[in-house]
Structure formats: structure tokens, C-alpha cells
């Protein structure tokens, strides 16, 4: 019962905070940080890294806006994914943020037609933005996953 109460409290805190934006004070090695985030989380499926070109295509992001990206996707039929982006500047970060939101909406529409439980998982996505860095998390227990991923990327 106590664990359930703690989990519920954590979910409420994250939902109310909306994955609040904070400034990034340090440089982040995007590939290492994304890998650390994937390793810190429990996914329902195996996560596989995708190339920068595939990430740009999947998310609809212009390569000119990106300094670095590291993305992981589910190898099966789940909607789980994690991507970490470093934008070239604040304006590019805004465009990437919008592209991440658009990606989630497209995925919701896609999964709603054949895997409604996966579409529901997408409802709990998190985009964390700190300076020119953006982190997207779609995972099993999204609230706790988002918290673990944020701590792994932005210590």
C-alpha cells in the first residue's frame, strides 16, 4: 500500500509539473546520456538505437536545427521510444519541441487503429526541455520513467 501511495504521489508531482523546463547548465554528451537514460528505465520491449537520418525522418526534424541526436525505438509493436536532441539554438529547440509533439500525435493516431493500449501509453509521454536539449520519453510507467530518464540525462 505504501509503495502504491508513493508511486501515485510521484505521478501527481510529474503531471502537475508538466515536465517543467529548466536551463541546461552544462554540456551533455547526447549519445552517452541517451544510453544512460535507456539503461535507467524498464521498457516492455527491447530498445534499439536508430541512426540520425532515421531519427530526423521519423520525427520530421530539419537536420540544420540539430547539433546532435540519439534516439531509441521499440523493436516490436509497442509505442515506447526515447530520444535526446541538442538543438543548434533556442529557435531550433522550439521547432524540435513542436516536431516531438507532432510525432506523438501521429503515433497516437497510428496505434489507436490497431493497438489502443499503446495509444494510451502515448498519452503519458514527457518532453523535458533544458536549454537547447530536449528529451522525449514514452515508456511503460511513464511518470516514473520520465523521472528516471530526466535524472539520467540531466543529473
Residue, then its C-alpha position, 0 to 999 in steps of 0.5 A: x500500500x505504501x509503495x502504491x501511495x508513493x508511486x501515485x504521489x510521484x505521478x501527481x508531482x510529474x503531471x502537475x509539473x508538466x515536465x517543467x523546463x529548466x536551463x541546461x547548465x552544462x554540456x551533455x554528451x547526447x549519445x552517452x546520456x541517451x544510453x544512460x537514460x535507456x539503461x535507467x528505465x524498464x521498457x516492455x520491449x527491447x530498445x534499439x538505437x536508430x541512426x540520425x537520418x532515421x531519427x530526423x525522418x521519423x520525427x520530421x526534424x530539419x537536420x540544420x536545427x540539430x547539433x546532435x541526436x540519439x534516439x531509441x525505438x521499440x523493436x516490436x509493436x509497442x509505442x515506447x521510444x526515447x530520444x535526446x536532441x541538442x538543438x543548434x539554438x533556442x529557435x531550433x529547440x522550439x521547432x524540435x519541441x513542436x516536431x516531438x509533439x507532432x510525432x506523438x500525435x501521429x503515433x497516437x493516431x497510428x496505434x489507436x487503429x490497431x493497438x489502443x493500449x499503446x495509444x494510451x501509453x502515448x498519452x503519458x509521454x514527457x518532453x523535458x526541455x533544458x536549454x537547447x536539449x530536449x528529451x522525449x520519453x514514452x515508456x511503460x510507467x511513464x511518470x516514473x520513467x520520465x523521472x528516471x530518464x530526466x535524472x539520467x540525462x540531466x543529473 
